[in-house]
Amino acid sequence: ITHITQEGQSIGMFYGYQVAGRVTPELLGKVAPSSAQSNPYKVGDLYFEDTNGDGVVNDADKKVIGNPYPDFTYGFAVNANYKSFDIRASFNGSQGNDVLDGQDYYLYNFEGSGNQYAEVADRYRNAANPGSGLNYRASRAGTQSNSTRLSSFYVQDGSYLRCTNITLGYNFPKMVAKTLHVENIRVFGSVDNAFTITDYKGYNPEVDYNAGANLTPGVDYGNYPLARAYNLGIKLTF
């Protein structure tokens, strides 16, 4: 289960464990044990909040851990001219939504054959090499590893600002156009999907892996990134 719909909440909220920290040698045996008994937590694993205070972390401790819906979306355009030059740019964005990055399960655990995040190299390995303290130890135990269970670790801020297109043009002097027996000559170059500003670590924060399913929005599971296109053109006005 990745989402839940509850009374008083928006439809399809992210649902799982809330990360409380990472297990250190000092905490081993002192934090609430996980119900993943086939692979109990070890030093370097994530551990979760015991939300109901019963001394064990199980399904009863799951809670809403993120909201796939933005506070607002927006878009705007910029147009400017200077002498014979003109520039046009269009933007869109989203603010306040979360993304459940399902591919992180593989990237942080060396599953599959794809590239890894650079920060995985700074994960916990052993007491002599604890890493940055931000990333858990790699585990190949599937969802029975404490760290690979669905938790707030895999929920990221999906806010972004994207430049969807930017175009730069130049209008030749009238005398040049006249010699070619045309009224105006304009050359231009443009870039589609020019850049995106976001804290999201995946390829594209504007994701919908579940293809518009109302109850399970906001999931990225290795969706193919948006293409960037470069265009050159000339416009002749007769």
trRosetta pair geometry for C-beta under 8 A, 3 or more apart (Angstrom, degrees):
i j d omega theta_ij theta_ji phi_ij phi_ji
1 4 6.9 47 164 -66 121 87
1 15 6.0 -38 133 86 104 122
1 150 7.6 -138 81 47 58 156
2 14 6.7 -45 164 -136 73 70
2 15 6.7 124 150 47 24 82
2 16 7.4 -11 -137 -52 47 111
2 100 6.2 116 -176 154 118 168
2 102 7.9 -34 -116 -84 145 113
2 150 6.2 -143 -109 -138 67 155
2 216 6.3 67 76 -140 114 104
2 219 6.7 37 142 -91 155 129
3 12 4.5 -13 -175 -155 141 65
3 13 6.3 140 -156 68 78 32
3 14 6.2 -54 -102 -98 66 35
3 15 5.7 106 -155 7 15 104
3 215 6.0 155 99 154 140 71
3 216 4.9 -161 5 -107 143 65
3 217 7.8 91 -100 30 150 55
4 9 7.7 34 104 85 89 150
4 12 7.8 137 59 -131 24 24
4 13 5.8 -35 63 64 74 86
4 15 3.8 80 -9 -63 109 148
4 64 6.8 -117 59 -86 116 80
5 9 7.1 -167 -155 83 43 104
5 11 5.0 1 -117 -138 114 62
5 12 6.1 -3 -72 -46 93 44
5 13 7.3 136 -91 14 43 80
5 215 6.3 -71 -37 -137 125 94
6 9 4.5 48 64 24 89 123
6 13 7.3 -47 19 31 97 125
6 64 7.4 -108 22 -57 133 118
9 13 5.2 -60 161 -17 130 141
9 64 6.3 -164 -131 -82 149 151
10 13 5.9 112 69 -62 84 96
10 67 6.6 75 43 -144 136 100
10 69 5.6 -101 163 9 164 142
11 214 6.3 -12 133 156 139 94
11 215 6.4 -86 168 -108 101 57
12 68 6.5 -42 118 34 103 131
12 214 6.5 -159 -34 144 139 53
12 215 4.7 174 -83 -166 106 34
12 216 5.8 -142 -143 -66 119 22
12 217 5.3 87 126 17 146 87
12 218 7.7 146 135 17 114 106
13 64 4.6 -11 135 -135 137 111
13 66 7.0 167 -176 82 77 48
13 67 5.9 -33 -129 -103 92 61
13 68 7.4 -168 -122 5 40 86
14 64 6.8 98 73 -162 59 63
14 65 5.1 -76 111 69 104 80
14 66 3.6 10 43 57 137 95
14 67 7.2 -109 14 -51 95 22
14 68 6.6 120 -37 -41 95 91
14 98 6.4 -80 -2 99 140 133
14 100 5.4 163 -113 -67 126 119
14 155 5.6 128 127 -99 165 130
14 218 7.2 -84 -57 90 105 131
15 62 5.8 53 168 161 87 118
15 63 7.3 -149 -145 109 68 18
15 64 6.1 -41 -96 -99 69 48
15 65 6.7 135 -121 13 15 91
15 150 7.7 41 94 121 57 132
16 62 5.7 -65 -149 -141 17 101
16 63 7.8 -40 70 53 32 50
16 65 5.1 -46 52 6 84 144
16 149 7.2 165 -166 140 111 82
16 150 3.8 -120 -114 120 137 92
16 151 5.0 -142 134 -90 122 31
16 152 6.9 -176 83 -41 107 55
16 154 7.9 11 64 45 166 110
17 48 3.9 -46 175 -131 124 147
17 49 7.2 169 -175 37 79 74
17 57 6.9 50 -129 -178 129 122
17 61 6.5 35 -118 109 86 102
17 62 6.0 -68 -68 -104 56 67
17 63 7.8 71 -124 26 26 78
17 65 7.4 24 72 -69 24 143
17 149 6.1 47 9 111 131 114
17 150 7.0 132 15 93 82 57
17 151 4.1 -37 70 -107 91 95
17 152 7.1 -106 98 -4 55 79
18 48 6.1 114 67 -160 49 86
18 49 4.4 -5 76 16 106 122
18 51 7.0 91 27 -65 120 113
18 63 5.9 -11 -31 50 112 118
18 65 5.9 -172 -84 -105 72 103
18 151 7.0 173 -79 -161 8 89
18 152 5.2 33 -130 -14 52 130
19 46 5.3 -65 -128 -164 105 121
19 47 7.7 101 -153 74 64 37
19 48 6.2 -66 -104 -104 36 66
19 49 7.8 45 90 -18 7 85
19 151 5.2 93 -54 154 88 127
19 152 4.9 -122 6 60 92 100
19 153 5.1 89 -52 -52 144 87
20 31 7.3 171 85 -149 137 133
20 47 5.6 -48 58 99 103 81
20 48 5.8 114 -1 -163 98 17
20 49 4.8 135 -61 -64 112 66
21 27 7.5 -169 99 -89 128 173
21 31 8.0 -146 60 -96 107 153
21 46 7.6 164 97 -151 29 60
21 47 6.1 -8 67 53 72 93
22 44 6.6 -17 179 -155 111 26
22 45 6.9 167 -154 88 71 30
22 46 6.0 -52 -102 -100 66 46
22 47 7.1 135 -129 9 17 82
22 124 7.0 169 175 -37 139 145
22 133 6.5 -174 46 -166 144 66
22 136 6.1 -166 -123 -95 112 79
23 27 5.3 -139 -147 87 61 116
23 28 5.9 77 177 -80 110 72
23 31 6.8 -124 -105 29 90 138
23 41 5.5 144 -38 152 155 119
23 42 6.8 164 85 110 145 26
23 43 5.3 -129 113 -118 101 38
23 44 6.5 -33 66 26 90 26
23 45 4.9 18 17 56 122 79
23 46 7.6 62 -12 121 86 2
23 47 5.3 95 -61 -32 90 115
24 27 4.9 84 49 12 75 102
24 28 7.3 -115 94 -27 39 81
24 43 6.5 36 -154 -141 20 94
25 28 5.7 -34 -150 1 34 119
25 43 5.6 8 -70 -109 62 136
25 127 6.4 32 -48 -107 131 116
26 30 7.5 -28 140 17 60 141
27 30 5.2 -110 -158 54 50 108
27 31 5.3 22 173 -23 106 109
27 47 7.2 -139 140 10 136 153
28 42 7.7 7 -118 -157 117 40
28 43 5.8 -45 -69 -69 125 87
31 41 8.0 -41 78 79 117 152
31 47 4.7 45 125 164 154 159
32 47 7.4 142 56 179 71 114
32 48 7.7 -69 73 75 111 70
32 50 3.9 106 -20 -62 164 129
32 55 5.7 -176 -124 -173 98 32
32 56 5.7 -180 -178 -107 102 17
32 57 4.9 116 115 -33 115 90
33 40 6.7 -28 -160 -148 103 113
33 41 7.3 -163 -144 23 61 106
33 56 5.8 -27 67 -125 81 76
33 57 6.9 -150 98 23 34 87
34 37 7.8 -166 102 -58 75 50
34 40 6.4 160 56 -142 96 63
34 41 5.3 103 6 -28 123 106
34 47 7.3 -134 -51 -130 106 75
34 48 7.2 86 -97 24 99 108
34 56 7.9 123 -123 -171 10 73
34 57 5.0 -34 -107 70 57 113
34 58 7.9 132 -167 -74 49 56
34 146 4.7 -173 -19 -108 170 109
34 149 7.8 179 -159 2 134 150
35 56 6.5 77 -63 163 88 109
35 57 6.4 -132 -10 93 83 61
35 58 4.1 66 -33 -101 143 87
35 59 7.5 -52 41 -18 156 69
36 39 5.7 -35 143 63 107 75
36 40 6.7 158 90 -97 77 38
36 41 7.5 88 62 -47 112 73
36 143 7.8 -139 -117 138 123 61
36 144 5.0 151 -163 -167 104 56
36 145 6.7 61 157 171 153 3
36 146 5.3 -167 45 -76 141 64
36 149 6.5 -138 -58 -48 136 130
37 40 6.1 7 -134 -65 42 89
38 141 7.4 175 109 -178 100 123
38 144 4.5 -25 68 -177 115 141
39 139 7.2 121 159 -171 144 133
39 141 4.3 61 -63 170 170 163
39 144 4.8 106 20 129 112 94
39 145 5.1 -48 108 -91 142 55
39 146 7.2 -140 108 -20 91 71
40 146 7.3 28 -177 -44 32 117
41 45 4.2 -146 -153 77 91 151
41 46 7.8 -108 -127 72 124 44
41 47 6.0 60 -155 -87 169 91
41 146 4.1 10 -87 -17 92 160
41 147 8.0 111 -122 -37 91 77
42 45 5.4 104 52 -19 56 116
42 137 7.1 -48 86 46 106 148
43 124 7.3 -141 135 166 76 140
43 127 7.1 1 132 -70 155 83
43 137 7.6 74 103 -25 57 139
44 123 7.7 70 -168 159 116 87
44 124 3.3 -172 -132 112 106 143
44 125 7.6 146 -110 -13 151 9
44 130 7.5 -154 -93 -143 93 72
44 136 5.8 112 154 -165 73 63
44 137 3.3 57 131 -29 134 113
45 136 5.6 41 -134 -157 31 121
45 137 6.3 -50 -64 34 56 101
45 139 7.5 35 -102 -42 96 140
45 145 7.3 -149 -124 173 117 88
45 146 4.5 60 177 70 135 123
45 147 4.9 -135 -149 -46 76 101
46 136 5.2 -64 -35 -78 81 141
46 146 6.0 -159 65 127 74 97
46 147 4.5 118 13 -111 98 75
46 151 6.4 -180 130 69 154 164
46 153 5.9 -89 -95 -47 156 144
47 57 7.5 179 -171 -18 77 159
47 146 6.9 -10 -93 162 55 140
48 57 4.9 119 71 -148 109 149
48 61 6.6 121 125 123 121 135
48 146 7.8 -149 -13 -175 101 101
48 149 8.0 -59 -42 81 141 126
48 151 6.2 -127 -96 -121 116 130
49 57 7.7 125 84 -111 30 115
49 61 6.6 -176 96 179 70 117
49 63 7.9 -24 74 12 125 131
50 53 5.8 102 125 -89 103 30
50 54 6.9 -143 -180 42 111 56
50 55 6.7 51 -160 -75 154 11
50 56 7.1 115 -125 62 116 17
50 57 5.5 -105 -91 -75 75 80
50 61 5.9 -77 -139 -114 39 140
51 60 7.9 -151 64 124 99 70
51 61 4.5 143 23 -149 96 76
51 62 8.0 -106 20 31 141 12
51 63 5.8 136 -85 -40 166 126
52 60 5.6 -39 6 134 146 110
52 61 6.0 -122 7 -90 91 73
54 60 7.3 19 21 90 138 139
57 61 5.1 -69 -145 35 67 158
58 61 6.2 111 54 6 42 99
59 62 5.7 -25 -165 -7 52 116
64 67 7.7 36 170 -66 115 76
65 151 6.9 -166 -134 -175 167 41
65 152 4.3 -140 -167 -81 122 85
65 155 5.5 178 129 -12 102 153
66 98 3.7 -114 -174 98 115 162
66 100 6.7 161 72 -67 147 86
66 152 6.9 148 -42 -124 100 78
66 155 3.9 -158 -53 -156 147 146
66 218 7.8 -153 124 125 117 147
67 96 7.7 -24 90 147 119 86
67 97 6.7 -111 108 -136 79 55
67 98 5.5 106 57 13 49 109
68 97 5.8 23 178 -166 36 103
68 98 5.9 -78 -86 67 43 76
68 99 7.3 79 -123 -94 81 40
68 100 7.4 -48 -84 -9 107 95
68 158 7.7 25 -143 21 59 150
68 217 4.5 164 121 99 152 97
68 218 2.7 -137 -133 -24 121 149
69 96 8.0 -15 111 107 56 99
69 97 5.8 -130 114 -109 12 100
69 217 7.5 62 -64 88 74 141
69 218 7.8 -97 -44 -55 45 133
70 73 5.5 97 77 -57 150 77
70 94 4.4 -119 -85 -172 151 95
70 95 5.7 93 -167 62 110 43
70 96 4.9 109 -159 63 60 88
70 97 3.9 -55 -71 -37 68 106
70 158 7.8 -104 -80 88 92 104
70 159 7.5 116 -124 -98 105 74
71 95 5.4 -51 52 103 101 89
71 96 3.3 69 -7 19 98 162
71 97 7.7 -145 -4 -43 59 65
72 94 7.9 -174 99 -149 41 51
72 95 5.7 2 59 53 75 105
72 96 7.1 68 19 19 58 126
73 92 7.3 7 176 -179 98 95
73 93 6.9 178 -156 94 63 47
73 94 4.9 -22 -107 -102 84 73
73 95 7.5 177 -89 17 36 72
74 92 6.9 174 94 -153 49 56
74 93 5.4 -9 60 60 89 89
74 94 7.9 174 21 -81 69 32
74 95 7.4 20 3 -5 110 110
75 90 7.3 8 -176 -180 100 90
75 91 6.4 176 -150 95 58 58
75 92 4.1 -16 -99 -103 96 81
75 93 7.3 164 -80 17 53 64
76 90 7.7 -174 98 -150 37 56
76 91 5.5 -5 59 59 74 102
77 88 7.0 -5 -178 -171 105 86
77 89 6.8 169 -156 89 61 48
77 90 4.6 -21 -104 -103 89 75
77 91 7.2 177 -85 19 40 72
78 87 7.6 -11 114 115 98 93
78 88 7.1 167 88 -152 59 41
78 89 4.7 1 53 56 102 95
78 90 7.9 -164 22 -74 66 35
78 91 7.7 38 -7 -6 99 109
79 86 7.4 -9 -169 -173 82 100
79 87 7.5 170 -149 90 40 54
79 88 5.1 2 -106 -108 77 82
80 86 7.0 169 91 -153 49 57
80 87 5.2 -4 59 57 94 93
80 88 7.9 -177 25 -75 60 47
81 85 7.0 161 -156 90 53 54
81 86 4.7 -18 -103 -102 79 84
81 87 7.9 -177 -79 21 38 63
82 85 5.1 -9 66 63 83 102
82 86 7.8 168 23 -82 58 41
84 170 5.7 45 129 -161 100 72
84 171 4.8 -133 -163 60 87 79
84 172 7.4 72 -169 -84 139 12
84 173 7.3 -64 -94 -65 146 61
85 168 7.2 -18 -166 -170 100 87
85 169 7.0 150 -158 84 52 53
85 170 5.6 -21 -101 -99 67 74
85 171 8.0 -151 -70 17 24 76
86 168 7.5 162 86 -155 51 43
86 169 4.7 -9 60 60 95 102
86 170 7.8 -174 21 -75 71 31
86 171 7.5 50 -6 -18 108 101
87 166 7.3 -6 -172 -172 94 88
87 167 7.0 166 -152 87 49 55
87 168 5.2 -9 -104 -105 84 70
87 169 7.5 -175 -77 22 39 70
88 165 7.7 -4 113 115 92 100
88 166 7.3 172 90 -151 52 45
88 167 4.7 -3 57 55 95 101
88 169 7.8 20 3 0 100 109
89 163 6.0 -39 -171 -150 110 107
89 165 6.8 -175 -144 96 48 58
89 166 4.3 1 -106 -108 93 82
89 167 7.4 -173 -73 22 52 62
89 194 7.8 -54 -139 18 104 153
90 163 7.4 120 78 -162 47 59
90 164 5.0 -44 97 59 99 103
90 165 5.0 25 38 48 103 91
90 166 7.9 -154 24 -70 59 51
91 161 6.3 -2 -174 -176 119 89
91 162 6.5 159 -154 84 67 47
91 163 5.5 -38 -97 -101 83 53
91 164 6.6 167 -108 5 24 85
92 161 8.0 179 95 -150 31 50
92 162 5.7 -13 63 60 73 97
92 164 5.9 37 8 -34 98 124
93 159 7.4 31 175 -176 101 72
93 160 5.7 -149 -141 98 81 57
93 161 4.1 -18 -94 -104 135 57
93 162 6.3 165 -81 14 70 69
94 97 5.5 -26 150 18 122 121
94 158 6.7 -18 98 120 126 92
94 159 6.0 -143 99 -130 71 50
94 160 5.9 28 44 42 85 78
94 205 7.4 -152 55 121 121 116
94 206 7.1 140 0 -94 134 87
95 159 4.9 38 -124 -130 47 112
96 159 6.2 68 -18 -79 30 110
97 158 4.6 -47 98 68 90 114
97 159 6.7 143 41 -67 67 60
97 218 6.6 -146 170 -115 113 126
98 155 5.1 7 177 -178 129 103
98 156 6.7 147 -159 76 76 34
98 157 6.4 -58 -108 -105 65 34
98 158 5.6 116 -166 -1 13 103
98 218 6.5 60 91 175 65 144
99 155 7.2 157 77 -155 40 57
99 156 5.3 -24 62 65 91 88
99 157 7.7 13 17 108 88 14
99 158 3.7 111 -29 -76 101 118
99 200 6.0 39 33 -125 143 127
99 202 7.1 -110 125 21 147 133
99 205 5.8 -132 -39 -148 149 74
99 207 6.1 79 -139 39 123 120
99 218 5.6 -144 -117 180 51 89
99 219 7.6 134 -168 -114 71 18
99 220 5.5 24 174 -8 118 114
100 154 6.0 40 -159 125 71 100
100 155 5.7 -30 -97 -99 65 73
100 218 5.9 89 9 118 88 91
100 219 4.9 -29 70 -109 106 69
100 220 7.0 176 84 25 52 70
101 104 4.6 70 110 -20 106 111
101 154 5.6 -142 59 -175 74 78
101 155 7.6 167 11 -101 79 21
101 156 5.6 28 -18 5 120 119
101 200 7.8 160 -70 -163 125 94
101 201 7.0 14 -108 61 168 98
101 202 5.4 -168 -123 -48 117 124
101 220 5.1 -15 -116 66 61 111
102 105 6.2 -24 -180 3 56 112
102 154 7.1 56 -89 177 36 133
102 209 7.2 -58 23 16 132 170
102 219 5.8 29 -21 -173 119 100
102 220 6.4 -172 22 85 80 51
102 221 4.1 -13 67 -97 129 83
102 222 7.7 -78 83 -11 93 77
103 106 5.7 -52 -171 38 60 107
103 107 5.9 54 137 -21 82 110
103 202 6.9 111 46 -112 125 113
103 220 6.6 -61 3 122 104 88
103 221 5.9 140 -50 -152 83 39
103 222 4.5 120 -85 -56 130 80
104 107 5.3 -60 -134 44 40 109
104 108 5.6 26 171 -11 77 110
104 153 7.7 -157 125 126 144 90
104 154 5.1 -175 61 -125 134 89
104 201 7.9 74 -86 78 110 130
105 108 7.0 -64 -142 40 14 97
105 109 6.4 -22 165 14 52 124
105 111 7.0 -12 125 30 77 142
105 148 5.7 78 -144 -151 93 95
105 154 7.0 5 -53 -105 79 138
106 109 6.3 -86 -142 53 23 93
106 110 8.0 -102 176 80 58 6
106 111 4.0 -99 -135 70 74 106
106 112 4.8 18 -167 10 131 122
106 114 7.0 59 129 43 128 115
107 114 7.4 -55 -91 89 80 112
107 115 8.0 7 -124 105 98 56
107 116 5.4 139 -163 -138 75 63
107 117 5.3 71 161 -12 124 93
107 120 6.7 -139 153 -59 78 137
108 116 7.9 122 -80 -153 27 101
108 117 7.3 -3 -77 27 68 119
108 120 6.0 -166 -123 -107 51 108
108 123 7.3 133 -161 -97 83 138
108 135 6.6 -155 -141 -161 110 106
108 136 6.9 56 165 55 129 90
108 138 6.8 -166 149 -105 61 74
108 147 7.7 -117 122 142 131 122
109 138 5.1 138 -134 -155 47 79
109 139 5.7 -51 -129 60 111 54
109 140 6.2 147 169 -83 108 54
109 145 7.7 145 -115 56 137 158
109 147 7.9 158 -78 99 110 116
109 148 6.3 17 -60 -87 149 121
110 116 6.7 -21 -93 -85 67 134
110 120 7.7 143 -59 170 82 145
110 138 5.4 28 4 -159 108 141
110 140 7.3 -53 73 -76 93 101
111 140 6.9 145 -80 -122 86 81
114 222 7.9 -155 -53 -122 170 127
116 120 4.6 -68 160 34 123 150
116 121 7.9 125 106 -42 127 76
117 120 4.9 117 69 -22 82 96
117 201 6.8 -1 -109 175 128 136
118 121 6.3 -38 178 12 53 112
119 122 5.6 -58 -166 40 58 106
119 123 7.7 94 138 -55 68 76
119 132 7.4 -52 -164 17 96 147
119 134 7.2 -54 176 90 127 124
119 135 6.0 157 139 -48 99 141
120 123 5.5 -9 -167 -32 52 117
120 135 6.4 -163 -114 178 45 160
120 138 7.5 59 -169 -73 106 112
122 131 4.7 124 161 -156 60 94
122 132 4.5 43 145 -19 122 106
122 134 7.5 29 109 48 111 101
122 135 6.4 109 91 28 74 128
123 131 5.0 -88 124 -96 13 164
123 132 8.0 -33 -88 26 24 87
123 135 4.1 -83 -107 108 76 117
123 136 6.7 -12 -157 83 106 28
123 137 6.2 129 152 -109 111 33
123 138 6.1 82 114 -35 160 84
124 129 7.9 137 -161 110 43 69
124 130 5.4 -15 -123 -161 82 56
124 131 4.8 -109 -69 23 41 123
124 133 7.6 66 -69 -97 99 36
124 135 6.8 -164 -5 94 74 68
124 136 6.2 -39 27 -164 115 31
124 137 4.4 -67 85 -64 100 79
125 129 4.3 -11 57 94 118 113
125 130 7.5 -131 37 -92 66 19
125 131 6.6 119 -6 -39 79 103
125 137 6.8 135 -94 -121 26 94
126 129 5.4 50 49 42 77 86
126 130 7.6 -90 87 -72 32 55
127 130 6.6 4 -147 -64 29 96
130 133 6.5 25 138 -69 109 75
131 134 7.6 -109 132 37 108 67
131 135 6.1 -79 144 58 148 93
132 135 6.5 59 52 12 103 89
136 139 7.7 -33 128 -7 113 107
136 147 4.2 -179 124 -128 161 146
136 153 7.6 -13 -12 -142 123 159
137 147 7.2 180 56 -16 65 158
139 145 3.8 136 125 -136 147 158
139 147 5.8 135 17 48 132 115
139 148 6.1 -127 78 -25 116 115
140 145 7.8 109 50 -44 16 141
141 144 5.0 -91 147 77 104 88
141 145 3.9 124 63 -52 109 96
141 148 7.1 177 71 24 76 136
142 145 6.8 143 66 0 36 90
142 148 6.6 -165 145 101 23 148
143 148 5.6 -125 -108 111 39 103
143 149 5.7 84 -166 -95 79 64
143 150 7.9 -9 -135 -22 111 76
144 148 7.9 10 45 64 32 114
145 148 4.4 62 68 16 105 107
145 149 7.4 -156 85 -26 55 77
146 149 6.3 -49 -165 6 34 113
147 153 7.4 -22 -166 41 76 168
150 154 6.6 -76 -145 39 61 138
151 154 6.4 106 64 9 58 92
152 155 5.2 -56 -151 32 53 116
156 199 7.2 -154 176 110 105 90
156 200 5.4 116 124 -121 131 72
156 201 6.4 -130 -119 12 164 90
156 202 7.7 164 53 -5 151 99
157 199 5.2 27 73 71 116 121
157 200 6.6 -129 87 -67 61 75
158 198 7.5 -13 -168 -159 38 127
158 200 5.5 44 -118 -76 51 132
158 205 4.4 154 -160 -171 76 107
158 206 8.0 131 176 -71 110 38
158 207 7.7 -111 -138 25 131 96
158 218 6.9 -132 -21 -151 163 102
159 198 6.5 176 95 -131 55 85
159 199 7.2 33 60 25 90 97
159 200 7.9 172 50 -33 46 101
159 205 7.3 -40 64 162 17 158
160 196 5.6 -10 -171 -174 122 103
160 197 6.6 151 -160 78 65 53
160 198 3.8 -22 -105 -81 92 118
160 200 6.6 -44 -67 10 111 121
160 205 4.4 161 -36 58 135 140
160 206 6.8 -99 51 -44 145 88
161 196 7.1 160 83 -157 46 55
161 197 4.6 -3 57 54 96 105
161 198 7.4 179 25 -60 56 74
162 193 7.2 -32 -178 -135 115 64
162 195 7.4 -170 -147 98 56 44
162 196 4.5 -14 -103 -106 84 86
162 197 7.7 -160 -73 23 41 64
162 206 7.4 -42 -25 -24 149 133
163 166 5.7 2 166 -40 125 108
163 193 7.8 113 89 -161 67 21
163 194 4.1 -42 99 57 118 111
163 195 5.2 34 32 48 114 75
163 196 7.6 -139 23 -71 67 45
164 192 6.8 -16 166 -156 60 68
164 193 6.5 -10 -142 -77 46 48
164 194 7.6 25 80 10 6 86
165 190 6.1 1 -170 -177 96 115
165 191 7.0 168 -147 85 50 50
165 192 5.3 -16 -97 -107 84 61
165 193 7.9 4 -71 -23 56 37
165 194 7.0 121 -127 -23 15 106
166 190 6.6 173 88 -150 44 69
166 191 5.4 0 53 51 89 93
166 194 4.9 26 8 -55 113 156
167 188 5.7 13 -178 178 101 122
167 189 7.2 175 -148 90 60 38
167 190 3.9 -18 -99 -98 83 103
168 188 6.5 168 88 -152 44 73
168 189 5.7 -6 58 58 91 84
168 190 7.5 174 20 -81 59 55
169 186 5.5 9 -177 -179 118 108
169 187 6.9 166 -152 87 68 40
169 188 3.8 -26 -98 -96 86 102
169 189 8.0 175 -80 21 51 52
170 186 6.9 164 81 -152 40 63
170 187 5.5 -10 57 59 92 86
170 188 7.3 173 17 -79 61 57
171 184 6.3 -32 -152 -169 106 106
171 185 7.1 134 -156 81 56 53
171 186 5.0 -27 -96 -97 70 86
172 176 4.3 -86 157 77 121 136
172 177 5.8 144 89 -48 109 86
172 184 7.6 155 53 -169 82 57
172 185 4.2 1 28 73 124 108
172 186 7.4 -143 3 -78 77 36
172 187 7.6 63 -39 -4 97 96
173 176 5.0 97 65 2 80 101
173 177 7.4 -150 100 -1 44 87
174 177 5.5 -56 -150 40 39 111
174 178 6.0 44 152 -27 71 105
174 184 7.6 -42 -107 -98 69 68
175 178 5.5 -48 -144 32 33 116
175 179 6.7 37 156 -22 62 100
176 179 6.0 -52 -155 29 32 110
176 180 7.0 12 152 -2 62 108
176 185 6.5 -80 109 34 107 134
177 180 6.0 -72 -156 47 35 100
177 182 5.0 -92 -169 82 88 82
177 183 6.2 -14 156 125 136 16
177 184 5.4 -33 -116 -107 158 23
177 185 4.9 -170 -93 -7 93 94
178 181 7.3 36 -175 -78 36 31
178 182 7.9 -121 -80 55 22 48
180 185 6.9 54 54 -57 144 132
182 185 6.2 91 88 -59 132 86
182 236 5.0 -74 -148 -168 155 99
182 237 6.4 118 170 71 101 49
182 238 5.5 -72 -134 -96 80 58
183 237 4.5 -67 70 108 106 95
183 238 6.1 114 2 -167 99 11
184 235 7.8 -4 108 110 97 91
184 236 7.5 162 84 -157 57 39
184 237 4.1 16 48 43 96 120
185 234 7.0 -18 -167 -170 86 101
185 235 7.5 151 -158 80 39 56
185 236 6.0 -7 -106 -106 70 69
185 237 7.8 -138 -62 23 33 78
186 234 7.1 157 86 -159 50 52
186 235 4.4 -9 63 57 100 103
186 237 7.7 46 0 -14 102 104
187 232 7.8 -5 -175 -174 93 85
187 233 7.2 174 -153 94 55 47
187 234 5.0 -21 -102 -103 75 78
187 235 7.7 -172 -78 19 29 70
188 232 7.5 171 91 -152 50 46
188 233 5.4 -11 61 62 89 89
188 234 7.7 165 19 -87 70 33
188 235 7.2 20 3 -5 113 107
189 230 7.4 -9 -172 -173 97 86
189 231 6.8 163 -156 89 51 57
189 232 5.1 -15 -104 -102 83 71
189 233 7.7 162 -85 20 39 67
190 230 7.5 164 86 -155 50 44
190 231 4.7 -7 57 59 93 105
190 233 7.8 -2 6 12 104 109
191 194 4.4 88 107 -95 118 90
191 228 6.7 -7 -173 -175 94 98
191 229 7.2 160 -156 83 47 51
191 230 5.7 -14 -104 -103 74 68
191 231 7.7 -170 -75 22 31 76
192 227 7.9 29 98 102 112 79
192 228 6.5 170 84 -156 69 48
192 229 4.2 13 43 50 115 97
192 230 8.0 -135 22 -62 75 29
192 231 7.4 57 -16 -10 98 111
193 196 7.7 -21 -168 -41 79 100
193 226 5.0 -167 -123 127 150 120
193 227 6.7 138 35 94 152 41
193 228 4.6 -124 86 -101 107 66
193 229 7.0 82 29 14 99 72
194 228 7.3 102 -95 -140 25 109
196 204 7.6 145 -22 -124 176 62
196 205 7.3 176 168 18 137 103
198 205 4.9 -152 -158 -20 161 141
200 205 4.0 145 18 -83 161 107
202 205 6.9 134 64 -76 100 54
202 207 7.3 -4 103 -46 148 143
202 220 5.0 37 -167 140 176 158
202 223 7.9 59 162 44 132 90
203 220 7.9 176 40 -166 81 132
203 223 6.9 -142 61 81 119 76
203 224 7.6 -72 100 169 159 22
203 225 3.6 -112 169 -81 129 104
203 226 7.9 165 145 12 102 65
204 207 5.8 128 98 -66 90 87
204 220 7.5 171 71 -121 72 127
204 223 6.3 -81 54 92 116 115
204 225 5.1 158 -36 -129 110 67
204 226 5.6 114 -102 -10 136 92
205 220 8.0 -72 -125 -59 34 142
206 226 7.8 26 59 -39 115 129
207 218 7.1 77 80 -157 91 36
207 219 6.9 -105 122 91 117 33
207 220 4.0 -1 152 -85 175 90
207 223 5.2 170 -134 19 105 151
208 211 6.4 111 132 -84 98 20
208 212 6.1 41 165 -55 136 51
208 217 6.6 -34 -126 -148 88 76
208 218 7.5 -14 -102 -62 61 25
208 219 7.6 63 -148 49 30 66
208 223 8.0 78 48 -91 41 156
209 219 4.4 -75 40 98 117 93
209 220 5.9 152 -37 -117 117 21
209 221 4.4 84 -134 18 158 98
209 223 5.7 -132 -85 -60 83 109
210 213 4.1 -66 142 26 116 117
210 216 4.6 133 -70 99 178 108
210 217 6.9 -122 56 -97 120 33
210 219 5.6 66 -18 41 102 122
212 217 7.9 4 -141 -101 25 91
213 216 4.7 6 98 48 123 92
213 217 7.0 -162 78 -65 67 60
214 217 7.1 -17 -153 -43 26 104
216 219 6.4 -12 156 -14 92 129
220 223 5.6 -91 -146 8 77 107
